[in-house]
Amino acid sequence: MPTSLRRAVSTRLLYFFILGDVLGAGVYVLIGSVAAASGGAVWLPLAIALGLATLTAGSYAELATKYPRAGGSAHYATLAFGPAAGSLVGFCMLAAGVVSVGALARAFAGEYLQALVSAPTAAVIVVFLVALALLNIRGIKESLRANVAASLIELGGLLLIIGLGAWLLVRGDADPGRLTEVGTAERGAVPAVLAGTVLAFYSFVGFETSVNLAEEVRDPRRSYPTALFGALLTAGAVYVLVGVVASAAVPTDELARSSGPLLEVVRRAGGVPERLFSVIALVAVANGALLTGIMASRLAYGMARDGLLPAVLTRLLPGRRTPWVAVVATSGVSLVLALTGEVAALAETLVLLLLVVFAAVNCSVLLQRRHPVDTDHFRVPTVVPWLGLASCLYLFTRIDAAVWARGLILVGLGVLLAVVNAARAARGSGPNSPDGQGDRRGRDNGGRGAGGAGRARGSEGAAGQREAR
């Protein structure tokens, strides 16, 4: 039976994976919220948010190339803080992913689809999630090829908005003066920009899911940083340009009131069917659900292999070598959430859960600097993870009390899992015990806790790359 994932992901496929995940469905409604918070200069909070996201992305790039394993954030926290922290971080990431897929499934069955065809919501959700699970089980390469096409459609829709906005500017039907309007009636310039930056930061989350594919990337050291920063910069440039044209084309108060702000640009420009954006939105939703589902299944697989979740989740499909049990399990939970209608309340806690993960990852970079590995890897300046941690702590202060109340319930479940795993380790049957999963911290750091076994584990990635080549 195969015991490692197939290295089938190229730099190009990884780039489109990250780009498609960042360019999620949220951007189609985000611009109006940012305008309401910051004023007409929508582009400014978007640019600042890009900088904040890039800080934490730098930490991910270092850890993903240093430890290219499917566990991602949970694995990094386990190495830095032990299995209890790994359980908590992994659970937060996994909960965010599963809830996100459920929310996107319900969104797919919502008004965008109903504008095109009438279908029962429950039936659409079931068919949608089953189809995504089958594509995920089919293989990572097939899933990412579908993502390339979907990402191009998402990107094409945003580029269409940029083109229509530019046309409005050329023909004199837009007001460039709004691009320098900072502040609202309720907030001064600086508080308004900061409030808008918090909202804009939400649009950049998604890049963190890509670390769970590091074990399936052919050459993580070279491919991952290139794909990650390239995709973030591409998404950031598109967002800023969309913010510029939307702000110039549509009055700020009208943009802020609209639930479909980009559709306002289409209406003012004319010449493009409004139904087109229903199709584009559906593609964006489906693509986001596919990519998040891939992340959740790989994370569950990685955590199970580290002994943090039941071992059955590590089973791979012979031949395809995809984690089919993890795919079925995560898709099943997402299906339950989508059908029960509780996703809306949980979805608001996604950012809080991810900020817990981001803070842990930035801390992990700093702590793991004390434990070098033999293999070459990407490295960011020390100031980057410090600034990334500071940005997370700041954004924590901007989370509403109601969101904290809901989010702490999920975090509490993660803490309970961490306590259980810590107790198992203390009894000699946990992920760090000799008769359990072994000293994974030692093995994954070049053998500093397990001698030759660690060195053998450290060479596993290189052997996989040679096999792929």
Steps between C-alpha positions, in 0.01 A plus 500: 500500500642848411610711796581836339316738272593523132716799401293615201458877557703735282574868568231601250231283659594622848490863383146458368397310815603795719365761258165324477474468876582866563274625219201348672136595474538759778660762275172539313336645812803629692555831323175648629583414861847652472351818349252525788782473754774711340345736247566544129870402507416128494833414342699614807371242756536232234865589444573505874323166549716351226810605695369344823410174327843483336668510843333181620541349153875540546485288813301236317753498215788431741322223689348333193842467335669398825238237589310405179228288659123482453429598863583863428428742784423221749831330424694825549331564835573142609870544421522835681269449800416129521197286411253693716561823306502304176159359586359845573640667189405208280149494637457875443620462141293190440187655652542812287541289187206268562267786592618697197417214263157467658437872469612503137277202423200687635607813313521298178138390550391856576385798298775487237384155389133585548544791258586246232297192589255394770617197701447367856771634729565171681535304175741755356715490815522119496586477130747788528696354792497144364638625168776696674592200717523271197722749318720528810528120529568468129835670547678822593613567144147465363363724775759769436448488125132575560612780729712655222193539278283630786769745615527640149123558497514671841792713390330574169193634679710737707702609198169571325406732787836674469447544126146634542614741770784624279250554219280707734803713589593551135152609398473736797228317694716438809643725771873447571476747789342234719830309497646748751198514733608340830274485804127485568249698701558264794881461475798720429755417232729267699226303687306465174797361310575256784138383511503451124830313522350245741219429253739493206729254679218248494519490121861377504451195721522177307872498428558306822323193362775440247754378760299179529606420144873542569550123519348466152710776339782374280761750622368686809817707552476665160131472417324600821639855558467582129139382483399651836636851456414505130136412570471747788644785294273413208192496723610820674551685173158388374332600828660845504400566137145378568490735800617791284247455220208412729561805715536732201202355312245480782426764769632386838165493680342300218796260496472457877127421489519244219508126572645451150737796464678375189166457329455877542805550279352268238170691503668837457725382219233306310558248226550196728210274608447512874431124504862450402603586855273233641694242300838647600395507865396134485836404353676699773298329774555153357871559458536630854319195636719263297824657618391522862382140487843393374662689787269351765553142383880537483505664843293220651734246337810677632364534853402133505847400385642704789271311740276800570188351335382140444742295290225394257529844339846409371366236258589571137325382186724243329631623167371856546668541840243758608373511862151370418388439859597855601315636194184305588516601867554873445243514218247322718533754782474786249183341361341482845586864568365615166172307534431608859531867414734577789784605273409869497559537874827305487632667186556828684754327723723390210727801520539465876598134460750586228656778706571241773671291234696793352628610840620147577674471163689827545612388845599159362739657249684684777523196728607257225790726400680328792469165322659511155451217249744350254295579189502843333184705554354848455571746784346840575663781699434462873299822509235351270349245743516759780301745287265221394432417865440867579249527214308199635488646851370828359229330297392308811406835655271575205286184540148568630399365840219289348750329269732433793211337689433257215865448414601413855261205490691349208835592649384330821436179304850530361639540851312186607660305214839637604447386860400150384810470282722632779353240736564227247860613465542498878368142515753393236259457208499845344666641190825573680529174687732214408219248462268743325599698194857541619690818556379685193652824611840336495452317174364800312791717613773286351524255788572727794283274718515168324843450344513304179122465483473877480754517222308234310182701537682815390607331177149380420406820316805486276430137416147596405629770271737258328215254453280774347775600261 
